[in-house]
Amino acid sequence: MSRYLRDLALGDASALTGRSYGYDLLRWFRVLWAVDVGSEQATEAETTALVGWLRTAPNPQRRRSRPDSMPAGVVNPKTGKTTLLDGYAPRTIAHALTVVHGFYAFHQHYGRGPVVNPVPESRDRRARLAHRSPLETPAPTRRARLRPKVRERQPRAIPDRLWDELFA
């Protein structure tokens, strides 16, 4: 794992990217330890276990310790922002799968680790996005197995009343 994170840092990634990748890999290894499988023997079954756990487990960072805090999923009347749900977001699951896939791809590139990457990928998507102009709209492609649907983020807006209050 340290070789991968070192290569990430040498590739000019920010320290926060390395931190995020490190935590995702720690989560992956904890799943492997729980099912008693070595990282070189990991298969798609262990990836399925990771995704299943992330979809059902509560996110400990979302615990609401204050009694007056808003419940999960409620829209804040002042900011218009929805409170985060108790579990892991689809973007978090997609990020974790990307990190694990990259970890195994890195080791395959250098001839270490398993021959097969345990994270399934959409070859159709990779082929369509490989040689296209960034000005073109991307062609619709199928998601890879186990990848969650991630909605496009809408730009957040500030209500007019708060805008006036901010610049008053």
CNS distance restraints for C-alpha pairs under 8 A (distance, minus, plus):
assign (resid   1 and name CA) (resid   5 and name CA) 6.36 0.50 0.50
assign (resid   1 and name CA) (resid  25 and name CA) 7.81 0.50 0.50
assign (resid   1 and name CA) (resid 103 and name CA) 7.86 0.50 0.50
assign (resid   2 and name CA) (resid   6 and name CA) 5.89 0.50 0.50
assign (resid   3 and name CA) (resid   7 and name CA) 6.09 0.50 0.50
assign (resid   4 and name CA) (resid   8 and name CA) 6.19 0.50 0.50
assign (resid   4 and name CA) (resid 103 and name CA) 6.53 0.50 0.50
assign (resid   4 and name CA) (resid 106 and name CA) 6.92 0.50 0.50
assign (resid   4 and name CA) (resid 107 and name CA) 7.90 0.50 0.50
assign (resid   5 and name CA) (resid   9 and name CA) 6.22 0.50 0.50
assign (resid   5 and name CA) (resid  18 and name CA) 6.29 0.50 0.50
assign (resid   5 and name CA) (resid  21 and name CA) 7.71 0.50 0.50
assign (resid   5 and name CA) (resid  22 and name CA) 7.21 0.50 0.50
assign (resid   6 and name CA) (resid  10 and name CA) 6.15 0.50 0.50
assign (resid   7 and name CA) (resid  11 and name CA) 6.06 0.50 0.50
assign (resid   8 and name CA) (resid  12 and name CA) 6.97 0.50 0.50
assign (resid   8 and name CA) (resid  13 and name CA) 5.96 0.50 0.50
assign (resid   8 and name CA) (resid  18 and name CA) 6.83 0.50 0.50
assign (resid   9 and name CA) (resid  13 and name CA) 5.25 0.50 0.50
assign (resid   9 and name CA) (resid  14 and name CA) 7.06 0.50 0.50
assign (resid   9 and name CA) (resid  15 and name CA) 7.30 0.50 0.50
assign (resid   9 and name CA) (resid  18 and name CA) 6.76 0.50 0.50
assign (resid  13 and name CA) (resid  17 and name CA) 6.20 0.50 0.50
assign (resid  13 and name CA) (resid  18 and name CA) 7.02 0.50 0.50
assign (resid  14 and name CA) (resid  18 and name CA) 6.61 0.50 0.50
assign (resid  15 and name CA) (resid  19 and name CA) 6.20 0.50 0.50
assign (resid  16 and name CA) (resid  20 and name CA) 6.06 0.50 0.50
assign (resid  17 and name CA) (resid  21 and name CA) 6.08 0.50 0.50
assign (resid  18 and name CA) (resid  22 and name CA) 5.93 0.50 0.50
assign (resid  19 and name CA) (resid  23 and name CA) 6.29 0.50 0.50
assign (resid  20 and name CA) (resid  24 and name CA) 6.29 0.50 0.50
assign (resid  21 and name CA) (resid  25 and name CA) 6.12 0.50 0.50
assign (resid  21 and name CA) (resid  96 and name CA) 7.96 0.50 0.50
assign (resid  21 and name CA) (resid  99 and name CA) 6.16 0.50 0.50
assign (resid  22 and name CA) (resid  26 and name CA) 6.11 0.50 0.50
assign (resid  23 and name CA) (resid  27 and name CA) 6.19 0.50 0.50
assign (resid  24 and name CA) (resid  28 and name CA) 6.27 0.50 0.50
assign (resid  24 and name CA) (resid  96 and name CA) 5.50 0.50 0.50
assign (resid  24 and name CA) (resid  99 and name CA) 6.80 0.50 0.50
assign (resid  24 and name CA) (resid 100 and name CA) 7.62 0.50 0.50
assign (resid  25 and name CA) (resid  29 and name CA) 6.14 0.50 0.50
assign (resid  25 and name CA) (resid  96 and name CA) 7.79 0.50 0.50
assign (resid  25 and name CA) (resid  99 and name CA) 7.16 0.50 0.50
assign (resid  25 and name CA) (resid 100 and name CA) 6.57 0.50 0.50
assign (resid  26 and name CA) (resid  30 and name CA) 6.12 0.50 0.50
assign (resid  27 and name CA) (resid  31 and name CA) 6.40 0.50 0.50
assign (resid  28 and name CA) (resid  32 and name CA) 6.37 0.50 0.50
assign (resid  28 and name CA) (resid  50 and name CA) 6.92 0.50 0.50
assign (resid  28 and name CA) (resid 100 and name CA) 7.32 0.50 0.50
assign (resid  29 and name CA) (resid  33 and name CA) 6.05 0.50 0.50
assign (resid  29 and name CA) (resid  39 and name CA) 7.29 0.50 0.50
assign (resid  30 and name CA) (resid  34 and name CA) 6.06 0.50 0.50
assign (resid  31 and name CA) (resid  35 and name CA) 6.36 0.50 0.50
assign (resid  31 and name CA) (resid  46 and name CA) 7.53 0.50 0.50
assign (resid  31 and name CA) (resid  49 and name CA) 7.43 0.50 0.50
assign (resid  31 and name CA) (resid  50 and name CA) 6.30 0.50 0.50
assign (resid  32 and name CA) (resid  36 and name CA) 5.87 0.50 0.50
assign (resid  32 and name CA) (resid  37 and name CA) 5.18 0.50 0.50
assign (resid  32 and name CA) (resid  38 and name CA) 6.50 0.50 0.50
assign (resid  32 and name CA) (resid  39 and name CA) 6.82 0.50 0.50
assign (resid  32 and name CA) (resid  42 and name CA) 7.53 0.50 0.50
assign (resid  32 and name CA) (resid  46 and name CA) 6.90 0.50 0.50
assign (resid  33 and name CA) (resid  37 and name CA) 6.20 0.50 0.50
assign (resid  33 and name CA) (resid  38 and name CA) 7.42 0.50 0.50
assign (resid  35 and name CA) (resid  46 and name CA) 7.86 0.50 0.50
assign (resid  37 and name CA) (resid  41 and name CA) 6.34 0.50 0.50
assign (resid  37 and name CA) (resid  42 and name CA) 6.43 0.50 0.50
assign (resid  38 and name CA) (resid  42 and name CA) 6.42 0.50 0.50
assign (resid  40 and name CA) (resid 113 and name CA) 5.47 0.50 0.50
assign (resid  40 and name CA) (resid 114 and name CA) 5.15 0.50 0.50
assign (resid  41 and name CA) (resid 114 and name CA) 6.91 0.50 0.50
assign (resid  42 and name CA) (resid  46 and name CA) 6.10 0.50 0.50
assign (resid  42 and name CA) (resid  47 and name CA) 7.92 0.50 0.50
assign (resid  42 and name CA) (resid 118 and name CA) 6.12 0.50 0.50
assign (resid  43 and name CA) (resid  47 and name CA) 6.81 0.50 0.50
assign (resid  43 and name CA) (resid 116 and name CA) 7.94 0.50 0.50
assign (resid  43 and name CA) (resid 117 and name CA) 7.54 0.50 0.50
assign (resid  43 and name CA) (resid 118 and name CA) 4.55 0.50 0.50
assign (resid  43 and name CA) (resid 119 and name CA) 7.81 0.50 0.50
assign (resid  44 and name CA) (resid  48 and name CA) 6.11 0.50 0.50
assign (resid  44 and name CA) (resid 118 and name CA) 4.62 0.50 0.50
assign (resid  44 and name CA) (resid 119 and name CA) 6.04 0.50 0.50
assign (resid  44 and name CA) (resid 120 and name CA) 7.08 0.50 0.50
assign (resid  45 and name CA) (resid  49 and name CA) 6.31 0.50 0.50
assign (resid  45 and name CA) (resid 118 and name CA) 7.98 0.50 0.50
assign (resid  46 and name CA) (resid  50 and name CA) 6.27 0.50 0.50
assign (resid  46 and name CA) (resid 118 and name CA) 7.65 0.50 0.50
assign (resid  47 and name CA) (resid  51 and name CA) 6.26 0.50 0.50
assign (resid  47 and name CA) (resid 118 and name CA) 6.42 0.50 0.50
assign (resid  47 and name CA) (resid 119 and name CA) 6.18 0.50 0.50
assign (resid  48 and name CA) (resid  52 and name CA) 5.96 0.50 0.50
assign (resid  48 and name CA) (resid 146 and name CA) 6.98 0.50 0.50
assign (resid  49 and name CA) (resid  53 and name CA) 6.04 0.50 0.50
assign (resid  50 and name CA) (resid  54 and name CA) 6.18 0.50 0.50
assign (resid  51 and name CA) (resid  55 and name CA) 6.11 0.50 0.50
assign (resid  51 and name CA) (resid  93 and name CA) 6.78 0.50 0.50
assign (resid  51 and name CA) (resid 146 and name CA) 6.97 0.50 0.50
assign (resid  52 and name CA) (resid  56 and name CA) 6.35 0.50 0.50
assign (resid  53 and name CA) (resid  57 and name CA) 5.66 0.50 0.50
assign (resid  54 and name CA) (resid  87 and name CA) 7.62 0.50 0.50
assign (resid  54 and name CA) (resid  88 and name CA) 6.00 0.50 0.50
assign (resid  54 and name CA) (resid  93 and name CA) 6.66 0.50 0.50
assign (resid  55 and name CA) (resid  87 and name CA) 6.96 0.50 0.50
assign (resid  55 and name CA) (resid  88 and name CA) 6.37 0.50 0.50
assign (resid  55 and name CA) (resid  93 and name CA) 7.83 0.50 0.50
assign (resid  56 and name CA) (resid  87 and name CA) 6.87 0.50 0.50
assign (resid  57 and name CA) (resid  87 and name CA) 6.02 0.50 0.50
assign (resid  57 and name CA) (resid  88 and name CA) 7.31 0.50 0.50
assign (resid  58 and name CA) (resid  62 and name CA) 7.82 0.50 0.50
assign (resid  58 and name CA) (resid  86 and name CA) 5.56 0.50 0.50
assign (resid  58 and name CA) (resid  87 and name CA) 4.38 0.50 0.50
assign (resid  58 and name CA) (resid  88 and name CA) 6.84 0.50 0.50
assign (resid  59 and name CA) (resid  63 and name CA) 7.45 0.50 0.50
assign (resid  59 and name CA) (resid  86 and name CA) 5.92 0.50 0.50
assign (resid  59 and name CA) (resid  87 and name CA) 4.86 0.50 0.50
assign (resid  59 and name CA) (resid  88 and name CA) 5.62 0.50 0.50
assign (resid  62 and name CA) (resid  84 and name CA) 7.41 0.50 0.50
assign (resid  62 and name CA) (resid  85 and name CA) 7.50 0.50 0.50
assign (resid  62 and name CA) (resid  86 and name CA) 5.67 0.50 0.50
assign (resid  62 and name CA) (resid  87 and name CA) 7.67 0.50 0.50
assign (resid  63 and name CA) (resid  86 and name CA) 7.32 0.50 0.50
assign (resid  64 and name CA) (resid  69 and name CA) 6.58 0.50 0.50
assign (resid  65 and name CA) (resid  69 and name CA) 7.76 0.50 0.50
assign (resid  70 and name CA) (resid  74 and name CA) 6.82 0.50 0.50
assign (resid  70 and name CA) (resid  76 and name CA) 7.92 0.50 0.50
assign (resid  70 and name CA) (resid  83 and name CA) 7.35 0.50 0.50
assign (resid  71 and name CA) (resid  83 and name CA) 7.33 0.50 0.50
assign (resid  72 and name CA) (resid  83 and name CA) 5.41 0.50 0.50
assign (resid  72 and name CA) (resid  84 and name CA) 5.67 0.50 0.50
assign (resid  72 and name CA) (resid  85 and name CA) 4.77 0.50 0.50
assign (resid  72 and name CA) (resid  86 and name CA) 6.31 0.50 0.50
assign (resid  73 and name CA) (resid  82 and name CA) 5.77 0.50 0.50
assign (resid  73 and name CA) (resid  83 and name CA) 4.86 0.50 0.50
assign (resid  73 and name CA) (resid  84 and name CA) 5.72 0.50 0.50
assign (resid  73 and name CA) (resid  85 and name CA) 5.37 0.50 0.50
assign (resid  74 and name CA) (resid  82 and name CA) 5.52 0.50 0.50
assign (resid  74 and name CA) (resid  83 and name CA) 5.41 0.50 0.50
assign (resid  75 and name CA) (resid  80 and name CA) 5.83 0.50 0.50
assign (resid  75 and name CA) (resid  81 and name CA) 5.56 0.50 0.50
assign (resid  75 and name CA) (resid  82 and name CA) 4.15 0.50 0.50
assign (resid  75 and name CA) (resid  83 and name CA) 6.09 0.50 0.50
assign (resid  76 and name CA) (resid  80 and name CA) 5.13 0.50 0.50
assign (resid  76 and name CA) (resid  81 and name CA) 5.47 0.50 0.50
assign (resid  76 and name CA) (resid  82 and name CA) 6.05 0.50 0.50
assign (resid  76 and name CA) (resid  83 and name CA) 6.94 0.50 0.50
assign (resid  77 and name CA) (resid  81 and name CA) 7.90 0.50 0.50
assign (resid  79 and name CA) (resid 158 and name CA) 6.67 0.50 0.50
assign (resid  79 and name CA) (resid 159 and name CA) 7.48 0.50 0.50
assign (resid  80 and name CA) (resid 157 and name CA) 7.98 0.50 0.50
assign (resid  80 and name CA) (resid 158 and name CA) 7.56 0.50 0.50
assign (resid  80 and name CA) (resid 159 and name CA) 7.81 0.50 0.50
assign (resid  81 and name CA) (resid 156 and name CA) 7.88 0.50 0.50
assign (resid  85 and name CA) (resid  89 and name CA) 7.77 0.50 0.50
assign (resid  88 and name CA) (resid  92 and name CA) 6.26 0.50 0.50
assign (resid  88 and name CA) (resid  93 and name CA) 7.02 0.50 0.50
assign (resid  89 and name CA) (resid  93 and name CA) 6.60 0.50 0.50
assign (resid  90 and name CA) (resid  94 and name CA) 6.14 0.50 0.50
assign (resid  90 and name CA) (resid 148 and name CA) 5.65 0.50 0.50
assign (resid  90 and name CA) (resid 149 and name CA) 6.73 0.50 0.50
assign (resid  90 and name CA) (resid 150 and name CA) 5.87 0.50 0.50
assign (resid  91 and name CA) (resid  95 and name CA) 6.01 0.50 0.50
assign (resid  91 and name CA) (resid 148 and name CA) 7.84 0.50 0.50
assign (resid  91 and name CA) (resid 150 and name CA) 6.14 0.50 0.50
assign (resid  92 and name CA) (resid  96 and name CA) 6.15 0.50 0.50
assign (resid  93 and name CA) (resid  97 and name CA) 6.31 0.50 0.50
assign (resid  93 and name CA) (resid 147 and name CA) 7.68 0.50 0.50
assign (resid  93 and name CA) (resid 148 and name CA) 7.13 0.50 0.50
assign (resid  94 and name CA) (resid  98 and name CA) 6.21 0.50 0.50
assign (resid  94 and name CA) (resid 147 and name CA) 6.07 0.50 0.50
assign (resid  94 and name CA) (resid 148 and name CA) 6.47 0.50 0.50
assign (resid  95 and name CA) (resid  99 and name CA) 6.20 0.50 0.50
assign (resid  96 and name CA) (resid 100 and name CA) 6.27 0.50 0.50
assign (resid  97 and name CA) (resid 101 and name CA) 6.01 0.50 0.50
assign (resid  97 and name CA) (resid 119 and name CA) 6.73 0.50 0.50
assign (resid  97 and name CA) (resid 147 and name CA) 7.72 0.50 0.50
assign (resid  98 and name CA) (resid 102 and name CA) 6.05 0.50 0.50
assign (resid  99 and name CA) (resid 103 and name CA) 6.11 0.50 0.50
assign (resid 100 and name CA) (resid 104 and name CA) 6.41 0.50 0.50
assign (resid 100 and name CA) (resid 119 and name CA) 7.14 0.50 0.50
assign (resid 101 and name CA) (resid 105 and name CA) 6.09 0.50 0.50
assign (resid 101 and name CA) (resid 117 and name CA) 6.64 0.50 0.50
assign (resid 101 and name CA) (resid 118 and name CA) 7.37 0.50 0.50
assign (resid 101 and name CA) (resid 119 and name CA) 5.53 0.50 0.50
assign (resid 102 and name CA) (resid 106 and name CA) 5.96 0.50 0.50
assign (resid 103 and name CA) (resid 107 and name CA) 6.53 0.50 0.50
assign (resid 104 and name CA) (resid 108 and name CA) 6.08 0.50 0.50
assign (resid 104 and name CA) (resid 113 and name CA) 7.19 0.50 0.50
assign (resid 104 and name CA) (resid 114 and name CA) 7.63 0.50 0.50
assign (resid 104 and name CA) (resid 117 and name CA) 5.78 0.50 0.50
assign (resid 104 and name CA) (resid 118 and name CA) 7.89 0.50 0.50
assign (resid 105 and name CA) (resid 109 and name CA) 6.11 0.50 0.50
assign (resid 105 and name CA) (resid 117 and name CA) 6.88 0.50 0.50
assign (resid 106 and name CA) (resid 110 and name CA) 6.72 0.50 0.50
assign (resid 107 and name CA) (resid 111 and name CA) 6.20 0.50 0.50
assign (resid 107 and name CA) (resid 112 and name CA) 4.93 0.50 0.50
assign (resid 107 and name CA) (resid 113 and name CA) 5.69 0.50 0.50
assign (resid 108 and name CA) (resid 112 and name CA) 5.58 0.50 0.50
assign (resid 108 and name CA) (resid 113 and name CA) 6.23 0.50 0.50
assign (resid 108 and name CA) (resid 114 and name CA) 7.05 0.50 0.50
assign (resid 108 and name CA) (resid 115 and name CA) 6.66 0.50 0.50
assign (resid 120 and name CA) (resid 144 and name CA) 6.23 0.50 0.50
assign (resid 120 and name CA) (resid 145 and name CA) 6.04 0.50 0.50
assign (resid 120 and name CA) (resid 146 and name CA) 7.59 0.50 0.50
assign (resid 121 and name CA) (resid 144 and name CA) 5.01 0.50 0.50
assign (resid 121 and name CA) (resid 145 and name CA) 7.08 0.50 0.50
assign (resid 122 and name CA) (resid 126 and name CA) 6.41 0.50 0.50
assign (resid 122 and name CA) (resid 142 and name CA) 7.09 0.50 0.50
assign (resid 122 and name CA) (resid 143 and name CA) 6.22 0.50 0.50
assign (resid 122 and name CA) (resid 144 and name CA) 4.46 0.50 0.50
assign (resid 122 and name CA) (resid 145 and name CA) 7.67 0.50 0.50
assign (resid 123 and name CA) (resid 127 and name CA) 6.07 0.50 0.50
assign (resid 124 and name CA) (resid 128 and name CA) 6.21 0.50 0.50
assign (resid 124 and name CA) (resid 141 and name CA) 6.92 0.50 0.50
assign (resid 124 and name CA) (resid 142 and name CA) 7.49 0.50 0.50
assign (resid 125 and name CA) (resid 129 and name CA) 6.11 0.50 0.50
assign (resid 125 and name CA) (resid 141 and name CA) 5.50 0.50 0.50
assign (resid 125 and name CA) (resid 142 and name CA) 6.78 0.50 0.50
assign (resid 125 and name CA) (resid 143 and name CA) 7.53 0.50 0.50
assign (resid 126 and name CA) (resid 130 and name CA) 5.85 0.50 0.50
assign (resid 127 and name CA) (resid 131 and name CA) 7.61 0.50 0.50
assign (resid 128 and name CA) (resid 132 and name CA) 7.31 0.50 0.50
assign (resid 128 and name CA) (resid 139 and name CA) 7.35 0.50 0.50
assign (resid 128 and name CA) (resid 141 and name CA) 7.97 0.50 0.50
assign (resid 129 and name CA) (resid 138 and name CA) 7.31 0.50 0.50
assign (resid 132 and name CA) (resid 136 and name CA) 7.09 0.50 0.50
assign (resid 143 and name CA) (resid 147 and name CA) 6.27 0.50 0.50
assign (resid 158 and name CA) (resid 162 and name CA) 6.54 0.50 0.50
assign (resid 158 and name CA) (resid 163 and name CA) 6.35 0.50 0.50
assign (resid 159 and name CA) (resid 163 and name CA) 6.24 0.50 0.50
assign (resid 160 and name CA) (resid 164 and name CA) 6.17 0.50 0.50
assign (resid 161 and name CA) (resid 165 and name CA) 6.25 0.50 0.50
assign (resid 162 and name CA) (resid 166 and name CA) 5.93 0.50 0.50
assign (resid 163 and name CA) (resid 167 and name CA) 6.40 0.50 0.50
assign (resid 164 and name CA) (resid 168 and name CA) 5.85 0.50 0.50
